[in-house]
Amino acid sequence: MVSIHLIGGEKGGVGKSVVARLLAQYMIDHEIPFIGFDTDRSHGSLLHFYSGYASPTVIDNY
């Protein structure tokens, strides 16, 4: 089954990056294949910590 999980919001400092990293680590630990798309141009923690699993993505126009 294919799922898309979106972790987002406009407010800063509410834990979006932490939740994304926890979800990524869970999937790695349980050998669940995934691709993470990091759209945070200011911080990019998913790319920083999980560069082998994440791809930078620009979503200025959606």
C-alpha positions as CSV (number, residue, x, y, z in Angstrom):
1,M,0.0,0.0,0.0
2,V,1.4,3.4,-0.9
3,S,0.9,6.3,1.5
4,I,1.9,9.9,1.5
5,H,2.6,11.6,4.8
6,L,2.7,15.4,4.8
7,I,4.2,17.2,7.8
8,G,3.8,20.9,7.5
9,G,2.4,24.2,8.6
10,E,3.3,27.8,8.6
11,K,4.2,28.4,12.2
12,G,7.8,27.9,13.3
13,G,9.0,26.0,16.3
14,V,6.2,23.6,16.6
15,G,8.2,20.4,15.9
16,K,7.7,19.7,12.2
17,S,11.3,18.8,11.6
18,V,11.4,16.6,14.7
19,V,8.3,14.7,13.6
20,A,9.8,14.3,10.1
21,R,13.0,13.0,11.5
22,L,11.2,10.6,13.8
23,L,9.1,9.2,11.0
24,A,12.2,8.8,8.8
25,Q,14.1,7.0,11.6
26,Y,11.1,4.7,12.3
27,M,11.0,3.7,8.6
28,I,14.7,3.1,8.5
29,D,14.6,1.0,11.7
30,H,11.7,-1.1,10.3
31,E,13.2,-1.3,6.8
32,I,10.2,0.4,5.2
33,P,11.3,1.9,1.9
34,F,10.6,5.6,1.5
35,I,11.7,8.8,-0.1
36,G,11.7,12.0,1.9
37,F,11.2,15.4,0.2
38,D,12.6,18.3,2.2
39,T,10.9,21.6,1.3
40,D,12.4,23.6,4.2
41,R,14.9,25.9,2.6
42,S,15.9,27.6,5.8
43,H,16.7,24.6,7.9
44,G,16.7,21.4,5.9
45,S,17.2,19.0,8.8
46,L,15.8,16.0,6.9
47,L,18.5,16.5,4.2
48,H,21.2,17.1,6.8
49,F,20.5,14.0,8.8
50,Y,19.1,11.7,6.2
51,S,20.7,12.7,2.9
52,G,20.6,9.1,1.6
53,Y,16.9,9.1,1.9
54,A,15.8,12.7,1.2
55,S,15.6,14.9,-1.8
56,P,15.4,18.7,-1.8
57,T,12.2,19.9,-3.3
58,V,10.9,23.4,-4.1
59,I,7.2,23.9,-3.9
60,D,6.8,27.6,-4.5
61,N,4.0,27.1,-7.0
62,Y,1.5,24.4,-6.1
